[in-house]
Amino acid sequence: MELKKGKVKIRFQNISDAKRFYEILNNPSFNFFSAHPKSVKDEVKWLKKSVKKKKENFEHNFTILYGKNVVGGIGVKINQHRKWIGEIGYFLDEIYWGKGITSIAVSLLEKYCFKELKLHRIEIIMSPKNKASERVAIKNKYKKEGLMNSIVTNRDKKWGDCFMYSKINPNKKARGIK
């Protein structure tokens, strides 16, 4: 599956993305993203598990492309207790920051989440210090719900707070409680 808007495209992740993801995720400037594979081999293992997670409707992960270049990743984790809720996460190569690529990728993934997965609610959480991520949520019309205390760990394994942003599916045919 491939979704596109202008030069930005998202497609399901491939094993061939491993080396590029390893490079991007190990950038020392990534203070707000906790995944830091130790090797390309570890990233390959993670990508192989991603296929199973998609089949089990646990995670749906995509590669972000700008033109033909792999520039990041984006995905949605399905809440396993409330399967109508998904949490979006993303990362982007630093040289592409500030170009609106992540905002477009979020809008593409959102369409997939609401139309294909029939989610009722999508959440995005981010550190209060991550102003760029907060701008992505606001630009995509997510509503700020508040501050969640001590909910994530950072690269240094210290607990941190996060803002919660969400969007409700405007489609009345969204999957609900059975």
Sequence and secondary structure as in RCSB ss.txt:
>XXXX:A:sequence
MELKKGKVKIRFQNISDAKRFYEILNNPSFNFFSAHPKSVKDEVKWLKKSVKKKKENFEHNFTILYGKNVVGGIG
VKINQHRKWIGEIGYFLDEIYWGKGITSIAVSLLEKYCFKELKLHRIEIIMSPKNKASERVAIKNKYKKEGLMNS
IVTNRDKKWGDCFMYSKINPNKKARGIK
>XXXX:A:secstr
 EEEETTEEEEE  GGGHHHHHHHHT TT  S     SSHHHHHHHHHHHHHHHHTTSEEEEEEEETTEEEEEEE
EEE SSSTTEEEEEEEE GGGTTSSHHHHHHHHHHHHHHHTS  SEEEEEE TT HHHHHHHHHTT EEEEEEEE
EEE TTS EEEEEEEEEE S TT     
